[in-house]
Each structure stands twice: as C-alpha cells, then as structure tokens.
Amino acid sequence: MSTHDPLMAPMPGADTREVAGVRLDIVKTGSGRVKRAIYPVGFRWSTHMKPITHTDTCQHAHVGFLAKGRIHVHFPDGCVQEYEAPAALAIEPGHDAWVMGDEPAVLIEVDFEGDTIARFGGEFATHQEGEA
C-alpha cells in the first residue's frame, strides 16, 4: 500500500512558493486562480503572517474546499467558525485563523485576486457558523 498523499504532492505546472511556512501552489485558470494552500501544524495567521502583512487581521476572502485537516477562524467581534475536512467554506476578510490538531490543513481555493467577493456575488453571509 502506498503512503503517497496526492494532496501533499508537488503540483506540476503550478507557481509554487512558501510564505510564513505555508506552501502555496497557484494555477491561473480563465480569469481566476485555483490555489492549494498547505498550512502546517501549529500555523496561526496572527503569529506567522501578521508580521509580514502588517495588518491586524487577514484581509483576504477565502472560498474553497478544505480537503484535509481542521481550522478555527476567529473574527474581532467574537464570531467563530470551525471547519473539519471535508468542508466547503467561505470566509470573509478581517479574520484570524489557525490549524487545529496534529495534521496540516489543505485548502483548495478559487479566487479572483482582489475581486473575489464581488465575483462570488457581493457580500458574504456575515460570520455564518461553519460545520465542524
């Protein structure tokens, strides 16, 4: 039996980079992008990304499919979303988030760079609870 996990394998043809320990594989598709983000165990946005972005919260919208792992999302107003794979998700900007548990989180995202919210139909449903 193979221990090869295709969710973690190199992605041919992708623009691959690492930012704050997160491996990003990005492929242009039409007018958007498909991204695979592999968040390592222990990753927390406010600890690892805030020093790079110099913003208090993540300013990106995330729309996609959590294929592996568990994540906790926290908003400054106290709203919490938790997701456990497999799960579809839509997270609006202005959040902190971290990996829960002892396995990395693998998120497959679709985005339109700075136009993601508008392209997905305007405003996201504000702080809806995720299914855990």
Disulfide bonds with the S-S distance in Angstrom:
none
